[in-house]
């Protein structure tokens, strides 16, 4: 997705199995992602985490510190405003 515009999306956590998290995209597609140990996801509350997607791409969850995706400072600041509390 490098260099493509990213769209934020709320992903519903479907479950955890070890280091694998299953998340559901609002369109109903369930995806599985490996999450490094002790890395919290960007929680939105009520069982949702923040993710991003690109044109024609899968959505993937973001880590709490927004290190997984290459974001501009402006993008990073805008996404952090979405985090409650």
URBEL-V511880 format. One record per run of one state. SS is the DSSP state (a for helix, b for strand, c for the rest). FROM is the first residue (numbers start at 1). TO is the last residue. If there is no record, write none. Layout:
SS,FROM,TO + SS,FROM,TO
This chain:
c,1,6 + b,7,17 + c,18,19 + b,20,24 + c,25,29 + b,30,34 + c,35,40 + b,41,41 + c,42,42 + b,43,45 + c,46,47 + b,48,53 + c,54,59 + b,60,61 + c,62,62 + b,63,63 + c,64,72 + a,73,80 + c,81,85
